[in-house]
Amino acid sequence: MKKGKLYFSILGAVTGICNGLFGSGGGIVAVPMLQKGDVPTRNSHATSLALTLPLSLVSAFFYASEGSFQWEYTLKLIPLGLAGAVLGSLLMKMIPTKLLKRIFGLLLIISGGRMLLL
């Protein structure tokens, strides 16, 4: 069953709020909600990335205007982060959908556990 305009409007708002609060954490919300909206798994991951890019730019602007950036670390992380993004995008095409879902779920469990315990 296709979800309506209201569903995707709420998804956009929730994703934006999570992105602003957690620093690009909107994708964690967007992927499963896009899947519930009948978007195929691979498309959900790709759409989430396309969605979080402009959200992250807006969030980064507000964090930067408050002096919250650690520019030294940011500039060191960008080059290999971009290389990792290319590698991850290429790998996603080769990973079976079922395994991709399990890897994503495991990552969420590990991340959530670390946040709860640390």
C-alpha distance (Angstrom), angle and dihedral (degrees) to the residues before:
residue distance angle dihedral
M1 . . .
K2 3.79 . .
K3 3.79 116.3 .
G4 3.77 118.5 -128.3
K5 3.77 135.7 -122.1
L6 3.82 92.2 -87.8
Y7 3.81 91.8 57.0
F8 3.80 92.6 53.1
S9 3.82 91.8 43.2
I10 3.80 89.7 55.4
L11 3.81 89.7 45.2
G12 3.81 90.3 53.7
A13 3.80 92.5 49.7
V14 3.82 94.7 46.0
T15 3.80 91.5 46.3
G16 3.81 91.0 50.4
I17 3.80 92.9 49.2
C18 3.81 92.1 48.7
N19 3.79 90.5 46.7
G20 3.79 91.9 52.7
L21 3.80 93.4 45.3
F22 3.78 100.7 41.2
G23 3.80 104.6 27.2
S24 3.80 106.2 -107.7
G25 3.80 92.3 -14.6
G26 3.78 89.0 129.1
G27 3.79 90.6 93.4
I28 3.78 90.2 64.2
V29 3.79 88.0 61.2
A30 3.80 97.1 35.6
V31 3.82 99.7 55.5
P32 3.82 98.3 57.3
M33 3.80 92.8 38.1
L34 3.81 91.5 50.4
Q35 3.80 88.6 50.7
K36 3.80 89.6 51.7
G37 3.81 85.9 51.5
D38 3.81 88.6 61.4
V39 3.80 95.3 -101.9
P40 3.83 109.8 143.7
T41 3.82 116.4 -110.1
R42 3.81 98.8 -106.8
N43 3.79 91.0 43.5
S44 3.82 89.4 49.7
H45 3.80 91.4 55.9
A46 3.81 93.0 45.8
T47 3.82 93.2 44.3
S48 3.80 90.1 49.0
L49 3.80 90.0 54.9
A50 3.79 92.2 48.4
L51 3.80 89.1 48.7
T52 3.79 97.4 46.8
L53 3.81 94.8 49.2
P54 3.83 95.9 71.8
L55 3.81 91.0 35.6
S56 3.81 90.1 52.6
L57 3.80 91.6 48.9
V58 3.80 90.7 53.8
S59 3.81 92.4 45.3
A60 3.82 90.9 46.5
F61 3.80 90.4 52.2
F62 3.81 91.5 55.6
Y63 3.81 93.3 44.3
A64 3.83 90.9 47.6
S65 3.80 92.3 49.1
E66 3.82 87.9 56.4
G67 3.81 91.8 49.3
S68 3.80 92.8 -114.1
F69 3.81 96.8 132.9
Q70 3.77 122.2 102.4
W71 3.81 93.3 -147.4
E72 3.81 92.9 -176.4
Y73 3.80 91.6 60.9
T74 3.79 94.9 36.2
L75 3.79 93.0 57.5
K76 3.82 92.0 45.7
L77 3.81 92.8 51.4
I78 3.80 99.9 46.0
P79 3.85 100.8 75.2
L80 3.80 97.4 52.0
G81 3.80 90.4 34.7
L82 3.81 88.4 59.8
A83 3.81 90.6 47.2
G84 3.81 89.5 50.1
A85 3.80 90.5 50.1
V86 3.80 90.7 54.5
L87 3.81 91.5 47.3
G88 3.81 92.5 47.1
S89 3.80 91.7 49.4
L90 3.79 90.9 51.5
L91 3.81 92.2 46.3
M92 3.81 92.6 49.9
K93 3.81 89.2 63.7
M94 3.81 90.4 56.4
I95 3.81 100.4 43.0
P96 3.82 115.9 90.3
T97 3.81 112.8 -114.1
K98 3.81 94.1 -117.2
L99 3.81 91.5 53.0
L100 3.80 91.4 45.5
K101 3.82 89.8 55.4
R102 3.80 91.1 49.2
I103 3.80 93.6 48.3
F104 3.81 90.4 49.1
G105 3.81 91.3 47.7
L106 3.80 91.9 48.5
L107 3.80 90.5 49.8
L108 3.81 89.9 52.1
I109 3.82 91.9 49.4
I110 3.81 93.0 48.3
S111 3.81 92.5 45.7
G112 3.80 92.7 46.6
G113 3.80 92.1 47.2
R114 3.80 92.2 50.8
M115 3.80 91.1 49.4
L116 3.78 92.3 49.8
L117 3.79 94.2 47.3
L118 3.80 102.1 38.0
